[in-house]
Amino acid sequence: MAERACNGRGAACRFCGRKSGPGEHRAPGPLGPICPSCLEAGLALVRDGRERRSRGGTSLVRVVSAGSDACEFCDRSVRRSFFGRHRPLPRMSCTQGHAVICRDCLDRGGELLNHVLRQRIPR
């Protein structure tokens, strides 16, 4: 119930602080949603490591150390391989909002939004 309340239409994006525009879908999260522009910025950021500014003006940075903040969507900071090895999981962090999301959850959020958009296109 709490997750539904923090992901409602009026809820601000966890990473940029902006509220959704008309017809804009966002990926839900345990502490609030993430907007499409932050998903896109996050995917680019974990790929190239360059710090970015969100549309809301917040600073988005890449985190790769295993001991730092875990992803708030899946609670992981490392990726475990098939053979039990641990590798750091690249993550995006918004220092102003203390929000963190990993590469895997960024991918899942993008896939979810793409699925929703495909369902809305008339055939």
C-alpha positions in Angstrom: 0.0 0.0 0.0 2.8 2.4 0.8 4.5 1.8 -2.5 1.3 2.6 -4.3 1.0 5.9 -2.4 4.6 7.0 -3.2 4.2 6.1 -6.9 0.9 7.9 -7.5 0.4 10.4 -10.3 1.4 13.3 -8.2 4.6 11.7 -6.9 7.9 13.3 -8.0 10.7 11.4 -9.7 13.2 10.1 -7.1 16.2 11.4 -9.2 15.1 14.8 -10.6 12.2 15.8 -8.4 10.0 16.6 -11.3 6.3 15.6 -11.4 5.0 13.7 -14.4 3.6 15.5 -17.3 0.3 14.7 -19.1 0.5 11.2 -20.6 4.0 10.6 -19.2 4.5 7.1 -17.7 7.2 6.4 -15.1 8.7 3.2 -13.7 7.5 2.6 -10.1 10.0 2.1 -7.3 9.9 1.2 -3.6 10.4 4.9 -2.5 9.0 6.6 -5.6 9.0 6.5 -9.4 11.8 7.3 -11.9 11.0 9.3 -15.0 11.9 8.3 -18.6 14.6 11.1 -18.9 16.3 9.9 -15.7 16.2 6.3 -17.0 17.8 7.4 -20.2 20.4 9.5 -18.4 21.1 6.6 -16.0 21.7 4.1 -18.8 24.2 6.5 -20.5 25.9 7.3 -17.2 26.5 3.7 -16.1 27.9 3.0 -19.6 30.3 6.0 -19.9 30.8 7.1 -16.3 30.3 10.8 -17.1 28.5 12.9 -14.4 25.2 14.4 -15.7 22.6 16.9 -14.6 19.0 15.7 -14.6 16.2 17.8 -16.1 15.3 18.9 -12.5 18.9 20.2 -12.0 20.1 17.4 -9.7 23.6 15.9 -10.0 23.7 12.3 -11.3 26.9 10.4 -10.6 28.1 6.8 -11.3 28.8 4.5 -8.3 30.8 1.3 -8.9 32.3 0.4 -5.5 30.8 -2.7 -3.9 30.8 -1.3 -0.4 28.8 1.8 -1.2 25.0 2.4 -1.4 22.9 -0.5 -2.7 20.2 -0.1 -5.3 17.0 1.0 -3.7 15.0 -1.0 -6.3 16.7 -4.4 -5.8 19.0 -3.9 -2.8 22.1 -5.0 -4.6 25.6 -3.4 -4.9 27.3 -6.4 -6.4 26.6 -8.9 -9.2 27.2 -12.5 -8.4 28.4 -14.7 -11.3 27.5 -18.3 -11.9 30.7 -19.4 -10.3 30.1 -17.3 -7.1 32.4 -14.4 -8.0 31.3 -11.0 -7.0 31.7 -8.0 -9.3 30.7 -4.4 -8.6 27.3 -3.5 -10.1 27.4 0.0 -11.7 24.8 2.3 -10.3 23.5 5.8 -10.7 23.2 8.0 -7.6 21.4 11.3 -7.1 23.4 12.9 -4.3 20.7 15.5 -3.5 17.9 13.0 -3.1 19.9 10.1 -1.8 18.5 7.9 -4.5 20.4 4.9 -6.1 19.5 2.6 -9.0 21.6 -0.1 -10.6 22.2 -0.9 -14.3 19.9 -3.9 -14.2 17.0 -2.0 -12.7 17.6 0.8 -15.2 17.3 -1.8 -17.9 14.1 -3.2 -16.4 12.6 0.2 -16.0 13.2 1.0 -19.6 11.8 -2.3 -20.7 8.7 -1.7 -18.6 8.1 1.7 -20.1 8.7 0.4 -23.7 6.1 -2.4 -23.0 3.5 0.2 -21.8 4.1 2.4 -24.8 3.8 -0.5 -27.2 0.5 -1.5 -25.7 -0.9 2.1 -26.2 -0.1 2.2 -30.0 -3.2 1.3 -32.0 -2.7 -1.6 -34.4 
